[in-house]
């Protein structure tokens, strides 16, 4: 009986697969080049990275590989720098994405208003997002430079402490968070504003007629209808921030005292400074798994909501 | 009419999943896909075209230069000024064409981009030749990426004119792997007007150096000293190595098939104490503690702008008198030409004069399918004729020339001691230096921030460096 059921299920899946292929072959033919391209530039390197996570392989002698099973992952458990970098990566991601979302939402509400000069303000608000990262880092480094940095000049005028803030063990990490926020808030704002603009005005009018105040209209009309865009923005930026390398590497190199070390910079140093490609790949796999789990759980929760 | 059958639903789910997966992978690969990075990708930290440790974010993001050609050469040592860079490329290409009748494509990189690109992709055969720094030479030999060029080099009519120590620096186990085109030693560059006013001679020992630094701090309105303490900064590592070379000819020496650490923990602690703890974290620091964690980006321009009395630096700084980092070009010229002088780096007890020798190699890719032409690119880049021409655009690189037929660009008596400093320089041993650097940075920063006693840091570093002996 069980065998019959299993056979019929297999047959049904076979049928479905056949119709899947036959019905829309032209469509699949059209996306084939893109799939091949993705396979070449995304899937192959990813699979190779996963494979390398189970090998001991040096950057200097990539041809000499030795299978070490789970040893690389076991090493991570005892690696204090890895644990610190993981914690700081999670903290950076959580802080940066939540602050970006809240400020992006606030900016979107402002940009949505039909006030004089708003079109110019909308364009100007995108400047930080379109700046190359290296330019942003140089700007920030200049601003917090001791003596002549504008931020320190202002602080000095107010009688407050001045220092090279990227070199301050307490302040370097908050500065990294600030750079992420400064850069990405406009992107959130534009995306959320677009979602808000697609909500029919009649819904707000209906809510007003029902006696809803501004806060209630935002809670019951605006928020539900921007949730899908919010989900996409949050998922993308969690991944971007979690994997970000340039901002930290260019501004602090992971210092001072390792206080801004994140997984991406640690993976880079492991691969290119200590040549341990296998160990670096295993950390990359951990990052990939964490992101996949986060994305799956978040998307499921959003679906249920 | 929309198809709402279960089949269609599954297909949609399948395509959605595929899209989601690809999206995650793309986002993961891009690291920060938010906004254009301006093309060529951000340049990372390199060893510095100026002999310093970095060209972070300058205009050498890779892929800037050159004419289209059959032979490909990667170079991170080209002038940063666009016009000077084009002139230099044209000069090297012209020499190559004259020697071979072929065309040479020169691509401008940062050191870090060139290094990572060559380590990961050099086996594909591109580029045919590459310029780098000494630590790269070692890595490329270890990775079997470059080939010995001794026979071809000796056939060059100008080969005998290279300074012997620079050829030694390009050699490993009796084989020559590269030709040099520039070299320098790190010296103490100081404001002689400041020291004259205080009635002081330049310091010979670390104690004299600290004493003068403290005197400057109390008597003058200028920060006495600065050295590079940025995590991961190659310049900081080179400065530390300069002091190591005052106590030993090499940090590691070859013993049989392996390498053995050739310095004791006490000396490593002494170096940390005199040049990091006393400078930054003691009760009487001679550097500005608010500048901890900074690299050459602060060190060099702050000196040029007249805000520092002493730095450890190479001769390249002499030609840096303009650009966004320089407050006043005329004042910078005055600081460098009239108010500065050079001497050997001070050394701690038990040490002697010595410094890090920077020699930049040009190498042939062993995996190129045209290694003869690759060698011709090396020969063109390092020929005295080309060096004599391009020194006009980059005089700082030719203050201490690596070839006897190249005229020194030195025209100021105060800077003459760089020639003596160059002679005390020691080249890096042919080991993989990445792991050594990674052991140095965290302990150096702990000392600089006063988190660890310098002698305890010396003990830890000694132990960690000993552990590396088998992996070098």
Interface residues (C-beta under 8 A of the other chain):
Chain A: X16 X19 X20 X24 X38 X42 X43 X45 X46 X59 X60 X61 X129 X130 X131 X132 X133 X134 X135 X137 X138 X141 X145 X146 X147 X162 X163 X164 X166 X167 X168 X169 X172 X183 X184 X187 X236 X237 X239 X240 X241 X243 X244 X245 X246 X247 X249 X250 X252 X253 X254 X255 X256 X257 X258 X264 X269 X272 X273 X274 X275 X287 X288 X291 X292 X295 X299
Chain B: X7 X10 X11 X20 X22 X23 X24 X25 X26 X27 X28 X29 X30 X31 X32 X33 X34 X35 X36 X37 X38 X42 X43 X44 X45 X56 X57 X115 X116 X119 X120 X139 X142 X143 X144 X229 X230 X231 X232 X233 X288 X290 X291 X292 X293 X294 X297 X298 X307 X432 X434 X435 X437 X438 X441 X442 X445 X446 X449 X451
